[in-house]
Amino acid sequence: QVQLVESGGGLAQPGGSRRLSCAASGSISRIYRMGWYRQAPGKQREFVAAISWTGRSTDYADSVKGRFTISRDNAKNTVYLQMNSLKPEDTAVYYCHADVPGRDSWGQGTQVTVST
């Protein structure tokens, strides 16, 4: 019903920046909240950031506050994650998530590697 496609992953240097995009399609009108999660090798998937579809409220994990910014462009049905001051511990597969009544949706994930 809701399809999510992430993009923007890749290699970044410590202290650098990267912007992830999540394009949504399908039953867009059913989405009330979207967010980003990440999973490092051998680790549990963890919450990173979320934004209401209206953009009026946002939430961030303590580990990324002040460094990451989530935003959305409803005209493009796209949510972004601007990542600044990247650290090696930010290395993970980043997944886009959509809250849909009765069923949540996940993207395939995009790899972000922070290394020299």
Secondary structure per residue as TSV (DSSP state, phi and psi in degrees):
chain	resnum	aa	ss	phi	psi
A	1	Q	-	360.0	-44.1
A	2	V	E	-120.4	123.1
A	3	Q	E	-106.3	136.3
A	4	L	E	-126.2	130.9
A	5	V	E	-128.7	117.0
A	6	E	E	-89.4	153.1
A	7	S	E	-154.5	166.4
A	8	G	-	103.4	-4.2
A	9	G	-	-70.9	166.8
A	10	G	E	154.6	-161.7
A	11	L	E	-93.0	133.5
A	12	A	E	-134.8	153.5
A	13	Q	-	-90.2	151.7
A	14	P	T	-54.1	134.2
A	15	G	T	86.5	-7.6
A	16	G	-	-85.0	-172.2
A	17	S	-	-131.4	157.4
A	18	R	E	-155.4	143.3
A	19	R	E	-120.3	123.6
A	20	L	E	-97.6	147.7
A	21	S	E	-124.9	146.7
A	22	C	E	-132.6	110.1
A	23	A	E	-95.7	126.0
A	24	A	E	-104.6	145.1
A	25	S	E	-146.1	166.6
A	26	G	E	99.4	-131.5
A	27	S	S	-83.1	67.1
A	28	I	G	-59.3	-36.6
A	29	S	G	-62.5	-17.3
A	30	R	G	-85.5	-13.5
A	31	I	-	-77.7	128.9
A	32	Y	-	-117.2	-12.7
A	33	R	E	-157.9	140.2
A	34	M	E	-131.4	154.0
A	35	G	E	-157.9	178.1
A	36	W	E	-122.5	137.7
A	37	Y	E	-126.4	162.7
A	38	R	E	-143.3	154.3
A	39	Q	E	-141.3	118.4
A	40	A	-	-89.5	156.8
A	41	P	T	-54.3	128.7
A	42	G	T	75.9	5.6
A	43	K	S	-114.5	162.1
A	44	Q	-	-74.9	149.9
A	45	R	-	-67.8	133.0
A	46	E	E	-125.4	151.8
A	47	F	E	-70.8	140.3
A	48	V	E	-115.8	-57.1
A	49	A	E	-161.2	157.2
A	50	A	E	-148.2	156.1
A	51	I	E	-145.2	140.1
A	52	S	E	-69.9	153.9
A	53	W	T	-61.2	-28.4
A	54	T	T	-74.8	-19.1
A	55	G	S	81.3	5.1
A	56	R	S	-80.9	-15.7
A	57	S	-	-139.5	144.8
A	58	T	E	-137.4	154.9
A	59	D	E	-135.4	145.5
A	60	Y	E	-137.1	146.2
A	61	A	-	-69.7	148.0
A	62	D	T	-57.8	-32.5
A	63	S	T	-68.0	-18.0
A	64	V	T	-118.5	-3.4
A	65	K	T	-58.9	134.0
A	66	G	T	86.3	-11.0
A	67	R	T	-116.8	-37.9
A	68	F	E	-106.9	147.8
A	69	T	E	-135.0	126.6
A	70	I	E	-100.6	140.4
A	71	S	E	-148.9	171.6
A	72	R	E	-143.8	155.8
A	73	D	E	-129.4	95.1
A	74	N	G	-62.0	-31.1
A	75	A	G	-62.7	-28.9
A	76	K	G	-104.5	2.3
A	77	N	T	52.2	44.1
A	78	T	E	-131.3	139.3
A	79	V	E	-115.1	140.8
A	80	Y	E	-118.8	154.6
A	81	L	E	-130.3	105.3
A	82	Q	E	-86.5	119.8
A	83	M	E	-113.1	116.5
A	84	N	-	-116.8	164.9
A	85	S	S	48.6	48.7
A	86	L	-	-63.7	144.4
A	87	K	-	-120.7	155.3
A	88	P	G	-54.7	-32.9
A	89	E	G	-70.8	-7.2
A	90	D	G	-80.7	-7.9
A	91	T	-	-61.2	123.6
A	92	A	E	-177.8	171.0
A	93	V	E	-88.8	125.6
A	94	Y	E	-101.0	129.0
A	95	Y	E	-115.4	135.7
A	96	C	E	-87.0	143.2
A	97	H	E	-135.3	141.6
A	98	A	E	-124.9	129.3
A	99	D	E	-86.4	117.3
A	100	V	-	-127.0	132.6
A	101	P	T	-50.6	123.0
A	102	G	T	85.7	-15.2
A	103	R	-	-165.3	128.2
A	104	D	-	-95.1	158.0
A	105	S	E	-125.8	144.4
A	106	W	E	-127.5	145.6
A	107	G	-	-83.9	178.5
A	108	Q	-	-80.1	-17.8
A	109	G	-	97.6	152.5
A	110	T	E	-136.4	133.1
A	111	Q	E	-79.7	131.1
A	112	V	E	-120.5	122.5
A	113	T	E	-119.5	124.9
A	114	V	E	-111.6	109.7
A	115	S	-	-160.7	155.1
A	116	T	-	-81.9	360.0
